[in-house]
Amino acid sequence: MTERVLAPFGRRRCEVVANRASGGYRIVSALDREGPEPRPGQFYMLATDRWGGPGGRPYLPRAFSVAEVERAGEGVRLDFLLEAVGPGTEALAALREGEALAITGPLGRPFSALGELAPTAAGAILVGGGIGIAPLALLRRELAARGVAQRVLLGFRDRRHAGGLELFACSPAGSPGGRAPRMSSEVRTASEDGHTGHQGYVTDLLAVLLEGDEAAGAAVYACGPPAMLEAVRGLCAAGEVPAELAMEAPMACGFGSCFGCAVPLRGGGYLRLCVDGPVVGADRIETALVAGSGH
């Protein structure tokens, strides 16, 4: 199993260096001058100086996977893909350049290297849904740097709940001439409302791939809503395809103390997603439909 990058002790303040719209989401970038570079699949606990406002909400920090990492001057720029759905995420999405983002991390276990997950696999299939596409962007970059062949499948509910596609582009957003980022031919999309790509579920695309030669020579990495992850788990189990799922559950601490993110294991027992995950082997769990997960 790929070892985690350990977090420095305590919470630290980072400067927000950018906050831009990405479809219905926001990409918030912060400069971390003290922490190490995270691995794909690891997460951070995030908060702002405006935490605990009127009524005490938000109270607890929010867990977010890192979507992009880049060395910048004397630190590391961390990009987080956010969707404003409540007091905590609204405060994070409203951060302005120059303001402070309080972070703890990187936390949790990352995705395994392809050779560890499936020693005989020739390539990887990345399956993301909604805001869950974030950690797959960083994973895709790492796999590409290692020369690993890959297919990327991204699914969204509708246009309002979609974004972050530029994280998977061949050329960056804001390229010369104002051209839109060019998507790689390896990236396919799906949407339930039909606004992009295949009209339907992203797991429809995965099912087609796993019916062909891909099933014998690939491994699957996935992150998204619980129902999507459960569909991925079932497809991979039926095709005997090795898979890892980056899961979500309510987290209060990020250090394994509160047991709010306990997930039942196949055959009995539990794991804590914040320290034993959030990336979990699909064959280790009975179901990805964990109570309280998603939003």
KEDREN-171027 format. One record per residue (C-alpha): x, y, z. Coordinates in steps of 0.25 Angstrom, whole numbers, padded with zeros to 4 digits, always signed. Example, Ala and Ser with C-alpha at 12.3 -4.5 7.8 and 13.67 -1.06 7.14 Angstrom:
BEGIN
+0049-0018+0031 +0055-0004+0029 
//
This chain:
BEGIN
+0000+0000+0000 +0005+0014-0004 +0009+0021+0009 +0003+0034+0013 +0010+0047+0014 +0009+0052+0028 +0003+0065+0032 +0011+0075+0041 +0005+0076+0055 -0006+0086+0057 -0014+0096+0048 -0007+0106+0039 -0011+0118+0032 -0009+0119+0017 -0011+0131+0008 -0022+0130-0003 -0015+0133-0016 -0027+0131-0025 -0042+0128-0025 -0049+0126-0039 -0062+0120-0044 -0062+0107-0051 -0076+0104-0056 -0085+0102-0043 -0072+0100-0035 -0061+0109-0030 -0046+0106-0030 -0039+0112-0018 -0024+0112-0018 -0015+0115-0006 +0000+0116-0003 +0004+0106+0007 +0018+0110+0012 +0020+0100+0023 +0014+0087+0018 +0019+0076+0009 +0013+0072-0005 +0001+0063-0003 -0001+0050-0011 -0014+0048-0019 -0026+0044-0011 -0021+0051+0002 -0029+0062+0008 -0029+0074+0017 -0038+0080+0027 -0041+0094+0023 -0047+0106+0031 -0047+0121+0030 -0045+0133+0040 -0061+0135+0039 -0063+0121+0045 -0073+0120+0056 -0081+0133+0052 -0096+0136+0056 -0102+0124+0062 -0089+0117+0063 -0089+0111+0049 -0080+0106+0043 -0074+0100+0055 -0065+0088+0050 -0055+0089+0038 -0059+0083+0025 -0051+0071+0018 -0047+0074+0004 -0038+0066-0005 -0027+0073-0012 -0029+0075-0027 -0016+0081-0032 -0002+0083-0026 +0009+0092-0031 +0022+0097-0026 +0021+0112-0025 +0033+0121-0019 +0035+0117-0005 +0023+0108-0003 +0013+0099-0010 +0000+0104-0017 -0012+0095-0013 -0024+0095-0022 -0038+0091-0016 -0050+0089-0024 -0062+0094-0016 -0077+0094-0017 -0085+0104-0008 -0096+0095-0001 -0096+0100+0013 -0090+0110+0023 -0076+0104+0023 -0075+0102+0008 -0081+0116+0005 -0071+0122+0014 -0059+0115+0007 -0065+0118-0007 -0066+0133-0003 -0051+0134+0001 -0044+0146-0006 -0029+0147-0011 -0020+0151+0001 -0030+0145+0011 -0026+0133+0020 -0029+0119+0019 -0027+0110+0031 -0023+0096+0027 -0019+0083+0034 -0013+0073+0025 -0010+0065+0017 -0018+0054+0024 -0022+0040+0020 -0017+0029+0011 -0015+0032-0004 -0018+0024-0016 -0008+0012-0018 +0001+0012-0030 -0004+0004-0042 +0007-0007-0039 +0002-0009-0025 -0013-0009-0028 -0012-0018-0040 +0002-0023-0044 -0002-0028-0057 -0010-0016-0062 -0006-0009-0074 -0014+0004-0071 -0024+0011-0062 -0038+0015-0063 -0042+0028-0054 -0057+0030-0051 -0061+0043-0045 -0075+0048-0041 -0078+0063-0038 -0069+0069-0028 -0063+0056-0026 -0055+0058-0039 -0045+0066-0031 -0035+0056-0026 -0035+0049-0039 -0029+0061-0046 -0016+0060-0037 -0016+0045-0039 -0017+0047-0054 -0005+0056-0054 +0003+0046-0046 +0000+0034-0055 +0003+0042-0067 +0017+0046-0061 +0019+0031-0059 +0015+0028-0074 +0003+0020-0069 -0008+0019-0080 -0022+0024-0075 -0036+0026-0078 -0044+0037-0071 -0059+0037-0069 -0066+0049-0062 -0080+0050-0059 -0089+0061-0054 -0104+0062-0050 -0107+0075-0058 -0100+0088-0063 -0102+0095-0050 -0095+0083-0042 -0083+0082-0052 -0069+0088-0053 -0055+0086-0051 -0053+0080-0065 -0041+0090-0068 -0033+0082-0057 -0033+0070-0067 -0029+0079-0079 -0017+0077-0088 -0015+0092-0088 -0018+0101-0076 -0029+0111-0075 -0027+0125-0079 -0017+0121-0090 -0012+0131-0101 -0023+0137-0109 -0034+0134-0098 -0036+0120-0104 -0044+0110-0096 -0035+0099-0090 -0034+0087-0099 -0039+0074-0093 -0031+0061-0095 -0037+0051-0104 -0035+0041-0093 -0046+0049-0085 -0060+0045-0087 -0072+0052-0080 -0086+0048-0076 -0098+0056-0071 -0112+0052-0066 -0118+0065-0073 -0110+0063-0086 -0102+0076-0085 -0089+0069-0088 -0085+0056-0094 -0093+0043-0092 -0107+0046-0086 -0108+0037-0074 -0099+0032-0063 -0083+0032-0064 -0084+0017-0060 -0091+0014-0073 -0078+0018-0079 -0070+0009-0070 -0079-0003-0072 -0076-0002-0087 -0061-0001-0085 -0062-0013-0075 -0069-0021-0086 -0057-0021-0095 -0043-0023-0094 -0041-0013-0083 -0046-0022-0072 -0034-0031-0073 -0023-0021-0074 -0028-0009-0065 -0030-0005-0051 -0041+0006-0047 -0039+0018-0038 -0052+0025-0034 -0058+0036-0026 -0072+0042-0026 -0085+0041-0019 -0088+0028-0011 -0098+0023-0022 -0088+0024-0033 -0077+0018-0024 -0086+0006-0021 -0089+0004-0036 -0074+0004-0039 -0072-0006-0028 -0082-0015-0033 -0077-0014-0048 -0063-0017-0043 -0067-0028-0034 -0074-0035-0046 -0063-0033-0055 -0052-0036-0045 -0045-0023-0047 -0037-0017-0036 -0042-0004-0031 -0040+0007-0021 -0051+0016-0016 -0048+0030-0010 -0060+0031+0000 -0067+0041+0008 -0073+0041+0021 -0075+0052+0032 -0062+0056+0039 -0060+0064+0051 -0046+0063+0054 -0038+0056+0042 -0029+0049+0052 -0038+0036+0056 -0042+0041+0069 -0057+0044+0067 -0061+0031+0059 -0071+0039+0051 -0065+0033+0038 -0066+0019+0042 -0069+0010+0030 -0073-0005+0032 -0064-0015+0026 -0067-0028+0018 -0067-0039+0028 -0068-0030+0040 -0061-0019+0047 -0059-0004+0043 -0049+0005+0037 -0048+0020+0040 -0048+0027+0026 -0039+0039+0032 -0027+0030+0035 -0030+0016+0029 -0036+0023+0016 -0041+0031+0010 -0036+0022-0001 -0041+0008+0001 -0040-0005-0007 -0054-0008-0013 -0053-0022-0009 -0051-0018+0006 -0065-0013+0007 -0079-0018+0006 -0085-0006+0001 -0081+0009-0002 -0095+0013+0002 -0090+0018+0016 -0100+0025+0024 -0098+0040+0025 -0088+0041+0013 -0090+0050+0001 -0097+0064+0002 
//
